[in-house]
Amino acid sequence: MKAIEDKIQRHKQNLNQIQAPAELEDRLRQALHRIPEKKRKNNKPLMWSISAAAALLIIVSSYQYPAFAYIGGKLLNRMELISLSFSEVAEQGYGQTVNKSKSFKDGTVITINGVIADDNAFLMYYTIKLPEGLTFKEDEFIRYGVTKVKGFLTNSKVTEGGGNYNKDKTQFQGVYKFEPVNPFSRTLTANFSEGLDSGEQEIQPISFKFEANKAMKSIINEKVSRVVPVDTGTVHYDSVIASPTSTVIRGHYELNNNGGHPMFAGKTKLFVNGTEVEYFGYRSGGVDGKNSPTFELNYDVLPTDKIESLEIVLDKFSGYEKITEPIPLTSPSDQSIKINNEKLWIRSVTQTGSGYDIVIARKEFTILDTTHMLVQAGGKKVPIAPISASRPWDLGNGNVLREQTYSVQTQDKPEFLLLEGFHYMKEYNTRISIPIVHK
């Protein structure tokens, strides 16, 4: 096991603990169930009922985890969290022990060992034990799985997972990472499945009491509301939540592409006290209240809770380069044509039975704008159609480009390619300093 060197200092005095009454879930359920469903002539009682329901929902949605069990322990990084057993992470002050099991018909036993919850994620540590005398074959653990954790106002999807066999391959110890669960949930249920040889699945639900007072409070939970201009609109960074299990930046796009996501998400770097935090991935989301597409950027656990500076850097993102000059097609070759800061290769212009095929190569993250793509031939402007799928062009020196065939129906030899522009991965290197509020 990797030695754990990083320690965090004890958090400042008397962290606020808000205890939710054990019967609160039942009260909320009953209150919501009592809301009248029939239409009434008098609008006042109906409006009162809707307001009451809205008030309850506001309470639930704004509620934060009531306690911070992680005090004075060691801050484990992402790889340690997913590679250690639950007993090992529990030694560092993390999580809630569960130890609930269910058996499949063939004798396989699934056990939920423990869980970790915070504002960013819900981690479930589990063990799969085969019947006596059986061992796992290669990757056989994929026969077993769970996709969601359900509870009161909770329907959290799995986002990633991992694990390891024991030495004799009779057990598999794993961890699933889910979307955060609602802290008002008193009971959570995970439906584990086993894929049978018949192609069907056997489902075994495992329910357990969830102790929200053992959830871990975030080190940073800040609304940042920062905007970075890009070629096709703006990137909005809305919040940063750094918890003991991960660090997440959430935001949305306002782009000039009919409300869609960017051609390339690029890369956003996160620096804490001048040190870059390891980046683990990008997730595109739905839309926010203004119908803007959202995104989520995932990073490792912060190396310390003593935050002196926090910087977000939009390193690379979708760029768009306009082309104002026609591109000559009269002498094709494998030599590159430089267009502003990017390059294209006009590989060949070949006559076919219906016209001409033009083969153009480009870098992997350079995408030609084909919306109004034309060729000039015989004094006329002719549209390009059809366009083939891209294929690799191996230069033989470690570089692999992408090439496509652009067909045009004309009997006149194409002289120029008329292109409005192209999308590419652009370096922005725009830095945003996030003020830290020490509570």
NUMILO-996762 format. One record per residue (C-alpha): residue number from 1; x, y, z. Coordinates in steps of 0.05 Angstrom, whole numbers. Layout:
BEGIN
num  X  Y  Z
NUM  X  Y  Z
...
END
This chain:
BEGIN
num  X  Y  Z
1  0  0  0
2  25  69  -18
3  50  106  43
4  5  163  64
5  47  224  77
6  -1  282  74
7  -35  304  138
8  -86  358  149
9  -90  402  210
10  -150  399  256
11  -206  443  231
12  -219  507  269
13  -260  503  332
14  -329  473  340
15  -354  458  270
16  -429  470  265
17  -469  407  269
18  -542  409  249
19  -577  346  270
20  -638  326  230
21  -691  291  272
22  -696  217  258
23  -769  223  241
24  -759  282  193
25  -763  238  130
26  -831  211  152
27  -856  281  167
28  -836  306  99
29  -868  247  64
30  -933  256  103
31  -934  331  90
32  -924  321  15
33  -977  267  13
34  -1027  312  47
35  -1024  363  -9
36  -1092  364  -44
37  -1093  339  -116
38  -1163  362  -134
39  -1178  430  -164
40  -1214  478  -119
41  -1256  539  -133
42  -1221  578  -80
43  -1149  589  -103
44  -1121  609  -35
45  -1118  540  -3
46  -1088  511  -67
47  -1035  565  -69
48  -1019  553  4
49  -1011  479  -9
50  -963  491  -68
51  -924  541  -26
52  -919  490  30
53  -893  437  -18
54  -844  487  -48
55  -819  506  21
56  -807  433  38
57  -769  423  -27
58  -727  485  -14
59  -709  458  55
60  -689  391  26
61  -649  419  -32
62  -611  470  10
63  -597  422  67
64  -523  405  77
65  -491  346  111
66  -500  356  186
67  -433  334  211
68  -360  327  194
69  -335  260  218
70  -268  272  183
71  -229  310  235
72  -155  307  245
73  -146  247  199
74  -105  238  136
75  -128  265  70
76  -128  207  21
77  -120  220  -53
78  -166  190  -106
79  -123  129  -121
80  -117  112  -48
81  -192  118  -38
82  -208  69  -94
83  -151  20  -81
84  -155  12  -5
85  -206  -32  30
86  -260  1  71
87  -227  -20  136
88  -164  17  114
89  -200  81  96
90  -242  77  159
91  -177  79  199
92  -166  148  171
93  -232  174  197
94  -275  163  135
95  -345  137  127
96  -398  92  157
97  -392  17  168
98  -450  -22  138
99  -433  -97  133
100  -499  -118  101
101  -501  -180  56
102  -545  -216  6
103  -536  -284  -27
104  -551  -302  -100
105  -583  -369  -116
106  -515  -398  -137
107  -487  -382  -68
108  -448  -320  -87
109  -450  -269  -30
110  -450  -194  -40
111  -431  -151  21
112  -434  -76  27
113  -376  -63  74
114  -383  12  83
115  -399  78  50
116  -370  148  46
117  -413  209  30
118  -400  282  18
119  -423  339  -27
120  -389  311  -88
121  -399  236  -86
122  -424  174  -52
123  -374  117  -48
124  -396  45  -35
125  -345  -8  -15
126  -367  -79  -28
127  -343  -151  -31
128  -363  -207  -78
129  -349  -277  -48
130  -357  -338  -91
131  -383  -404  -65
132  -333  -453  -34
133  -286  -484  -85
134  -298  -432  -140
135  -249  -379  -165
136  -258  -318  -209
137  -238  -324  -282
138  -208  -265  -318
139  -253  -203  -312
140  -311  -247  -287
141  -328  -194  -235
142  -364  -156  -290
143  -421  -206  -284
144  -440  -169  -220
145  -459  -96  -215
146  -503  -41  -191
147  -524  21  -229
148  -561  64  -177
149  -570  78  -104
150  -641  96  -85
151  -672  128  -24
152  -714  188  -2
153  -705  241  -56
154  -646  200  -80
155  -635  165  -147
156  -560  169  -154
157  -526  139  -215
158  -459  105  -214
159  -403  146  -245
160  -342  100  -239
161  -315  40  -203
162  -257  -6  -192
163  -229  -61  -148
164  -182  -121  -140
165  -184  -196  -129
166  -154  -228  -67
167  -94  -273  -75
168  -132  -338  -89
169  -185  -303  -131
170  -243  -326  -88
171  -264  -255  -71
172  -268  -188  -107
173  -264  -124  -66
174  -290  -63  -103
175  -315  8  -96
176  -369  43  -135
177  -373  119  -140
178  -443  149  -147
179  -473  218  -153
180  -485  249  -84
181  -544  222  -43
182  -594  265  -7
183  -575  273  66
184  -648  266  86
185  -648  193  64
186  -653  149  125
187  -650  84  85
188  -612  71  21
189  -620  12  -26
190  -572  -16  -78
191  -599  -68  -127
192  -540  -114  -142
193  -547  -158  -204
194  -514  -221  -228
195  -512  -237  -303
196  -535  -309  -313
197  -512  -356  -368
198  -583  -354  -396
199  -575  -280  -410
200  -623  -260  -355
201  -604  -224  -291
202  -617  -241  -218
203  -628  -179  -175
204  -614  -176  -100
205  -631  -111  -65
206  -588  -91  -5
207  -618  -38  41
208  -583  -5  99
209  -592  53  147
210  -555  115  123
211  -522  157  178
212  -517  227  148
213  -480  251  210
214  -420  210  186
215  -418  246  119
216  -360  292  107
217  -364  367  98
218  -330  401  39
219  -264  437  48
220  -286  488  -4
221  -356  501  -28
222  -355  566  -66
223  -398  599  -120
224  -348  632  -166
225  -389  661  -224
226  -329  674  -270
227  -334  682  -346
228  -280  669  -399
229  -291  694  -471
230  -275  644  -526
231  -280  647  -602
232  -351  620  -603
233  -381  652  -541
234  -366  646  -466
235  -348  592  -415
236  -379  603  -347
237  -348  573  -284
238  -403  571  -232
239  -378  534  -171
240  -319  496  -140
241  -332  442  -89
242  -271  408  -58
243  -292  350  -13
244  -252  295  20
245  -267  248  -39
246  -257  293  -99
247  -256  364  -127
248  -309  386  -176
249  -316  449  -218
250  -385  460  -248
251  -405  510  -301
252  -443  523  -365
253  -433  546  -437
254  -463  605  -474
255  -440  592  -545
256  -460  616  -614
257  -481  546  -638
258  -555  544  -622
259  -545  527  -549
260  -502  466  -559
261  -438  439  -528
262  -370  459  -556
263  -335  421  -612
264  -278  407  -563
265  -283  413  -487
266  -208  425  -483
267  -175  426  -415
268  -184  468  -353
269  -128  465  -301
270  -137  475  -227
271  -81  503  -183
272  -81  503  -107
273  -26  542  -72
274  10  543  -139
275  8  467  -147
276  -33  435  -203
277  -86  386  -180
278  -91  323  -223
279  -147  324  -273
280  -190  262  -282
281  -244  278  -331
282  -301  317  -362
283  -375  304  -360
284  -426  341  -402
285  -491  353  -367
286  -562  374  -385
287  -584  446  -385
288  -591  498  -330
289  -650  543  -316
290  -633  586  -376
291  -627  526  -423
292  -552  532  -426
293  -513  466  -431
294  -475  449  -367
295  -409  413  -353
296  -372  382  -295
297  -296  377  -288
298  -268  326  -240
299  -201  330  -203
300  -164  294  -149
301  -172  309  -75
302  -137  374  -55
303  -68  361  -25
304  -84  404  35
305  -142  440  70
306  -98  501  83
307  -118  539  20
308  -79  603  7
309  -93  611  -67
310  -140  578  -118
311  -134  588  -193
312  -174  561  -252
313  -138  563  -319
314  -174  552  -385
315  -114  521  -419
316  -145  496  -484
317  -215  501  -514
318  -251  502  -581
319  -226  556  -627
320  -252  579  -694
321  -208  608  -748
322  -240  646  -806
323  -211  637  -876
324  -216  697  -922
325  -172  673  -981
326  -188  616  -1029
327  -144  554  -1023
328  -111  534  -1089
329  -125  464  -1115
330  -86  465  -1180
331  -22  433  -1154
332  -40  383  -1099
333  16  350  -1059
334  31  322  -991
335  63  388  -971
336  25  427  -919
337  -11  493  -933
338  -8  540  -874
339  -73  575  -859
340  -62  625  -803
341  -36  582  -745
342  -59  514  -772
343  -42  470  -831
344  -80  431  -885
345  -54  381  -935
346  -87  379  -1005
347  -67  307  -1020
348  -100  297  -1088
349  -153  322  -1137
350  -178  263  -1179
351  -229  261  -1234
352  -286  210  -1226
353  -345  189  -1267
354  -390  242  -1235
355  -340  297  -1220
356  -279  304  -1177
357  -255  276  -1110
358  -212  322  -1067
359  -172  289  -1011
360  -154  336  -954
361  -114  318  -892
362  -113  355  -826
363  -94  347  -753
364  -139  306  -709
365  -169  366  -673
366  -177  409  -736
367  -248  403  -764
368  -266  440  -829
369  -330  481  -828
370  -370  447  -883
371  -433  490  -875
372  -417  532  -937
373  -360  493  -966
374  -352  504  -1042
375  -303  496  -1098
376  -291  545  -1154
377  -290  509  -1221
378  -299  538  -1292
379  -318  606  -1264
380  -374  575  -1221
381  -381  560  -1147
382  -402  488  -1136
383  -422  458  -1068
384  -384  399  -1038
385  -424  334  -1030
386  -416  281  -1006
387  -361  278  -953
388  -330  212  -931
389  -316  191  -860
390  -247  209  -835
391  -191  158  -837
392  -119  158  -811
393  -60  181  -853
394  3  154  -821
395  63  197  -838
396  110  143  -813
397  146  187  -763
398  99  179  -704
399  50  230  -731
400  -19  207  -753
401  -64  257  -787
402  -137  249  -809
403  -158  253  -882
404  -226  256  -917
405  -252  255  -988
406  -294  314  -1010
407  -333  300  -1074
408  -359  352  -1122
409  -404  342  -1182
410  -374  383  -1238
411  -339  369  -1304
412  -294  429  -1296
413  -230  417  -1257
414  -233  451  -1188
415  -187  510  -1182
416  -199  535  -1111
417  -229  510  -1046
418  -275  562  -1015
419  -279  551  -940
420  -309  598  -887
421  -265  571  -831
422  -247  512  -787
423  -253  490  -714
424  -190  472  -677
425  -162  462  -607
426  -138  531  -588
427  -92  551  -532
428  -123  605  -489
429  -84  600  -423
430  -134  647  -388
431  -124  649  -313
432  -178  663  -261
433  -161  675  -189
434  -215  651  -141
435  -220  688  -74
436  -222  640  -15
437  -269  656  43
438  -240  627  107
439  -298  607  152
END
